[in-house]
């Protein structure tokens, strides 16, 4: 299944400041349900792959401060634990 336009936009917006809540709002998700939305996005394989692709191919502005790297790590940490456990 392909990513939705909002999911794709979220990935791009996330790369601007690595703030998943603000990225979701800028991508067009409802501010009232943004926490739940970010949780769902953080466990979506295609979204995580796109964030990693953009991050590692430098299509997004990579800031190298500890805080920024920690935010990227937190966003992907759930997926990696889920993947290690063999959960799809």
MARBA-3410 file (N, C-alpha, C, O; in Angstrom, 1 decimal):
88
0.8,-1.2,0.0,0.0,0.0,0.0,0.9,1.3,0.0,1.9,1.3,0.7 ~ 0.5,2.2,-0.8,1.3,3.5,-0.9,1.0,4.4,0.2,-0.1,4.3,0.9 ~ 1.9,5.3,0.5,1.7,6.3,1.5,0.7,7.3,1.0,0.5,7.6,-0.2 ~ -0.1,7.9,1.9,-1.0,9.0,1.5,-0.3,10.3,1.3,0.9,10.4,1.8 ~ -0.9,11.2,0.6,-0.2,12.5,0.5,0.1,13.2,1.8,1.2,13.8,2.0
-0.8,13.0,2.8,-0.5,13.6,4.1,0.7,12.9,4.8,1.5,13.6,5.4 ~ 0.8,11.6,4.7,1.9,10.9,5.3,3.2,11.3,4.6,4.2,11.6,5.3 ~ 3.2,11.5,3.3,4.4,11.9,2.6,4.8,13.4,3.1,5.9,13.7,3.3 ~ 3.8,14.2,3.2,4.0,15.6,3.6,4.5,15.6,5.0,5.4,16.4,5.4 ~ 4.0,14.7,5.9,4.5,14.6,7.3,6.0,14.3,7.3,6.8,15.0,8.0
6.5,13.4,6.4,7.9,13.0,6.4,8.7,14.3,6.0,9.8,14.5,6.6 ~ 8.3,15.0,5.0,9.0,16.2,4.6,9.0,17.3,5.7,10.0,17.9,6.0 ~ 7.8,17.5,6.3,7.7,18.5,7.4,8.5,18.1,8.6,9.1,18.9,9.3 ~ 8.6,16.8,8.9,9.4,16.3,10.1,10.8,16.6,9.9,11.5,16.9,10.9 ~ 11.3,16.6,8.7,12.7,16.9,8.4,13.1,18.4,8.6,14.3,18.7,8.7
12.1,19.2,8.7,12.4,20.6,8.9,12.9,21.0,10.3,13.8,21.8,10.5 ~ 12.2,20.4,11.3,12.6,20.7,12.7,12.6,19.5,13.6,12.8,19.6,14.8 ~ 12.3,18.3,13.1,12.3,17.0,13.8,11.3,17.1,15.0,11.5,16.4,16.0 ~ 10.3,17.8,14.8,9.2,17.9,15.8,8.0,17.2,15.3,7.3,17.8,14.4 ~ 7.7,15.9,15.7,6.7,15.2,15.1,5.3,15.8,15.2,4.4,15.7,14.3
5.0,16.4,16.4,3.7,17.0,16.6,3.5,18.2,15.6,2.4,18.2,15.0 ~ 4.4,19.1,15.5,4.3,20.2,14.6,4.3,19.8,13.2,3.6,20.3,12.3 ~ 5.1,18.8,12.9,5.1,18.3,11.5,3.8,17.7,11.1,3.3,17.9,9.9 ~ 3.1,17.0,12.0,1.8,16.4,11.7,0.8,17.5,11.4,0.0,17.4,10.5 ~ 0.8,18.6,12.2,-0.1,19.7,12.0,0.2,20.4,10.7,-0.8,20.7,10.0
1.4,20.7,10.4,1.8,21.3,9.1,1.4,20.4,8.0,1.1,21.0,6.9 ~ 1.4,19.1,8.1,1.0,18.2,7.1,-0.5,18.1,6.9,-0.9,17.6,5.9 ~ -1.2,18.7,7.8,-2.7,18.8,7.6,-3.5,17.9,8.5,-4.7,17.8,8.4 ~ -2.8,17.3,9.5,-3.6,16.5,10.4,-4.2,17.4,11.5,-3.7,18.5,11.7 ~ -5.3,16.9,12.1,-6.0,17.7,13.0,-5.2,17.9,14.3,-4.7,17.0,14.9
-5.1,19.2,14.8,-4.4,19.5,16.0,-5.1,18.8,17.2,-4.4,18.4,18.2 ~ -6.4,18.5,17.1,-7.0,17.9,18.3,-6.7,16.4,18.5,-6.8,15.9,19.6 ~ -6.2,15.8,17.4,-5.9,14.3,17.5,-4.4,14.1,17.2,-4.0,13.0,16.8 ~ -3.6,15.1,17.2,-2.2,15.0,16.7,-1.4,14.0,17.5,-0.5,13.3,16.9 ~ -1.6,13.9,18.8,-0.8,13.0,19.6,-1.0,11.5,19.1,-0.1,10.7,19.0
-2.3,11.2,18.9,-2.7,9.9,18.5,-2.2,9.7,17.0,-1.7,8.6,16.7 ~ -2.3,10.7,16.2,-1.8,10.6,14.8,-0.3,10.3,14.8,0.2,9.4,14.0 ~ 0.5,11.0,15.6,1.9,10.8,15.6,2.3,9.4,16.1,3.2,8.8,15.6 ~ 1.5,8.9,17.1,1.8,7.5,17.5,1.5,6.6,16.4,2.3,5.6,16.2 ~ 0.5,6.8,15.6,0.2,5.9,14.5,1.3,6.0,13.4,1.7,5.0,12.8
1.7,7.3,13.1,2.8,7.5,12.1,4.1,6.9,12.6,4.8,6.4,11.7 ~ 4.3,6.9,13.9,5.6,6.4,14.4,5.7,4.9,14.3,6.8,4.3,14.5 ~ 4.6,4.2,14.0,4.6,2.8,13.9,4.3,2.3,12.5,4.1,1.1,12.2 ~ 4.2,3.3,11.6,3.9,3.0,10.2,5.2,2.7,9.4,6.0,3.6,9.3 ~ 5.4,1.5,8.9,6.6,1.1,8.2,7.0,2.0,7.1,8.1,2.4,7.0
6.0,2.4,6.3,6.3,3.2,5.1,6.7,4.6,5.5,7.6,5.2,4.9 ~ 6.1,5.1,6.5,6.4,6.5,7.0,7.8,6.4,7.5,8.7,7.3,7.2 ~ 8.2,5.5,8.4,9.5,5.4,8.9,10.6,5.2,7.9,11.6,5.8,8.0 ~ 10.3,4.4,6.9,11.2,4.2,5.8,11.5,5.5,5.0,12.6,5.8,4.7 ~ 10.4,6.2,4.8,10.5,7.5,4.1,11.3,8.5,4.9,12.2,9.2,4.4
11.1,8.6,6.2,11.8,9.5,7.1,13.3,9.1,7.0,14.2,10.0,6.9 ~ 13.6,7.8,7.1,15.0,7.4,7.1,15.6,7.7,5.7,16.8,8.2,5.6 ~ 14.9,7.4,4.7,15.4,7.7,3.3,15.7,9.2,3.2,16.8,9.5,2.7 ~ 14.8,10.0,3.6,15.1,11.5,3.5,16.3,11.9,4.4,17.1,12.7,4.0 ~ 16.3,11.3,5.6,17.4,11.6,6.5,18.8,11.2,5.9,19.7,12.0,5.9
18.8,10.0,5.5,20.1,9.4,5.1,20.6,9.9,3.7,21.8,9.9,3.4 ~ 19.7,10.3,2.9,20.0,10.8,1.5,20.1,12.3,1.5,20.4,12.9,0.5 ~ 19.9,12.9,2.7,20.1,14.3,2.9,19.2,15.2,2.1,19.5,16.3,1.6 ~ 18.0,14.7,1.8,17.0,15.5,1.2,16.3,16.4,2.2,15.4,17.2,1.8 ~ 16.6,16.2,3.5,16.1,17.1,4.5,17.3,17.7,5.2,18.4,17.2,5.1
17.1,18.9,5.8,18.2,19.6,6.4,18.5,18.9,7.7,17.8,18.9,8.7 ~ 19.7,18.3,7.7,20.1,17.5,8.9,20.9,18.5,9.8,21.9,19.0,9.5 ~ 20.4,18.6,11.0,21.1,19.4,12.1,21.7,18.4,13.0,21.2,17.3,13.3 ~ 22.9,18.7,13.4,23.7,17.7,14.1,23.8,17.9,15.6,24.7,17.4,16.3 ~ 22.8,18.7,16.2,22.8,18.9,17.6,22.3,17.7,18.3,21.6,16.9,17.7
22.7,17.5,19.5,22.3,16.3,20.3,20.8,16.2,20.3,20.2,15.1,20.2 ~ 20.1,17.3,20.5,18.7,17.3,20.7,18.0,16.8,19.4,17.0,16.0,19.5 ~ 18.5,17.3,18.3,17.9,16.8,17.0,18.1,15.4,16.8,17.1,14.7,16.4 ~ 19.3,14.9,17.0,19.5,13.4,16.8,18.7,12.6,17.8,18.2,11.5,17.4 ~ 18.5,13.1,19.0,17.7,12.4,20.0,16.3,12.3,19.5,15.6,11.3,19.7
15.7,13.4,18.9,14.4,13.4,18.5,14.2,12.4,17.3,13.2,11.7,17.3 ~ 15.1,12.3,16.4,15.0,11.3,15.3,15.1,9.9,16.0,14.3,9.0,15.6 ~ 15.9,9.7,16.9,16.0,8.5,17.6,14.8,8.1,18.3,14.3,6.9,18.2 ~ 14.1,9.0,19.0,12.9,8.7,19.7,11.8,8.3,18.7,11.0,7.4,19.0 ~ 11.7,9.0,17.6,10.7,8.8,16.6,10.8,7.4,16.0,9.8,6.7,15.8
12.0,6.9,15.8,12.2,5.6,15.2,12.4,4.5,16.2,12.4,3.3,15.8 ~ 12.6,4.8,17.5,12.9,3.8,18.5,11.8,2.7,18.6,12.1,1.5,18.7 ~ 10.5,3.2,18.6,9.4,2.2,18.7,9.4,1.2,17.6,9.2,0.0,17.8 ~ 9.7,1.7,16.4,9.7,0.9,15.2,10.8,-0.2,15.3,10.6,-1.4,15.1 ~ 11.9,0.3,15.7,13.1,-0.7,15.8,12.8,-1.8,16.8,13.2,-2.9,16.6
12.2,-1.4,18.0,11.9,-2.4,19.0,10.9,-3.4,18.4,11.0,-4.6,18.6 ~ 9.9,-2.8,17.7,8.8,-3.7,17.2,9.4,-4.6,16.1,9.1,-5.8,16.1 ~ 10.3,-4.1,15.3,11.0,-4.9,14.2,11.8,-6.0,14.8,11.8,-7.1,14.3 ~ 12.6,-5.7,15.9,13.4,-6.7,16.6,12.6,-7.8,17.1,13.0,-9.0,17.2 ~ 11.4,-7.5,17.6,10.5,-8.4,18.2,9.8,-9.3,17.1,9.1,-10.2,17.5
9.9,-8.9,15.9,9.3,-9.6,14.8,7.8,-9.3,14.6,7.1,-10.1,14.0 ~ 7.4,-8.1,15.1,6.0,-7.7,15.0,5.9,-6.9,13.7,6.7,-6.0,13.5 ~ 4.9,-7.2,12.9,4.7,-6.4,11.7,3.7,-5.3,11.9,3.3,-4.6,11.0
END
